[in-house]
């Protein structure tokens, strides 16, 4: 299970911050709710591309002594299951959907001039599918402003709140992914469906 590390510095500073295992240790296991049960369990590495950074970062893990499951402390500038950081994705979506720029121009605004257009379309498509849910979820953090559609409204709300702050709220409180969970993740990656009722005999 992943939870967020509320870190607000640079990616380079993040690596120094997580070196001590006790500083950000969660007090409660988010899976079984046991108190003071988590022990440092090393790191795993994941790739990250963001503004001014292209490389690998370490993500600290903890092991719950009660339920024997691990918890990963994901930095809040990174999105689960996506290689690219929030700052870069926000620059692209802002340019493409708010300012109406072409895919090539939006990639340049995100400092990725050679980015394949399929990647940009992937981000746009996922954001469009998530826009209505984002508007509803973020309404408690900022005023809902009139807009021509949910996509523009969601973008305006994210701009007002701040993308990383909104991500923290969505992930920590609602277990929502800013761009929607991948379908292979259960239960967060697929909508719940009730089985069809069997006909009465």
Rosetta blueprint (number, residue, H / E / L):
1 X L
2 X E
3 X E
4 X E
5 X E
6 X L
7 X L
8 X L
9 X L
10 X L
11 X H
12 X H
13 X H
14 X H
15 X H
16 X H
17 X H
18 X L
19 X L
20 X L
21 X L
22 X L
23 X L
24 X L
25 X L
26 X L
27 X L
28 X E
29 X L
30 X L
31 X L
32 X L
33 X L
34 X L
35 X E
36 X L
37 X L
38 X E
39 X E
40 X E
41 X E
42 X E
43 X E
44 X E
45 X E
46 X E
47 X E
48 X E
49 X E
50 X E
51 X L
52 X L
53 X E
54 X E
55 X E
56 X E
57 X E
58 X E
59 X E
60 X E
61 X E
62 X E
63 X E
64 X E
65 X L
66 X L
67 X L
68 X L
69 X L
70 X E
71 X E
72 X E
73 X E
74 X E
75 X E
76 X L
77 X L
78 X L
79 X L
80 X L
81 X L
82 X L
83 X L
84 X E
85 X L
86 X H
87 X H
88 X H
89 X H
90 X H
91 X H
92 X H
93 X H
94 X H
95 X H
96 X H
97 X H
98 X H
99 X L
100 X L
101 X L
102 X L
103 X H
104 X H
105 X H
106 X H
107 X H
108 X H
109 X H
110 X L
111 X L
112 X L
113 X L
114 X L
115 X L
116 X L
117 X H
118 X H
119 X H
120 X H
121 X H
122 X H
123 X H
124 X H
125 X H
126 X H
127 X H
128 X H
129 X H
130 X H
131 X H
132 X H
133 X H
134 X H
135 X H
136 X H
137 X H
138 X H
139 X L
140 X L
141 X L
142 X L
143 X L
144 X L
145 X L
146 X L
147 X L
148 X L
149 X L
150 X H
151 X H
152 X H
153 X H
154 X H
155 X H
156 X H
157 X H
158 X H
159 X H
160 X H
161 X H
162 X L
163 X H
164 X H
165 X H
166 X H
167 X H
168 X H
169 X H
170 X H
171 X H
172 X H
173 X H
174 X H
175 X L
176 X L
177 X L
178 X L
179 X L
180 X L
181 X L
182 X L
183 X L
184 X L
185 X L
186 X L
187 X L
188 X L
189 X L
190 X L
191 X L
192 X L
193 X L
194 X L
195 X L
196 X L
197 X L
198 X L
199 X L
200 X L
201 X L
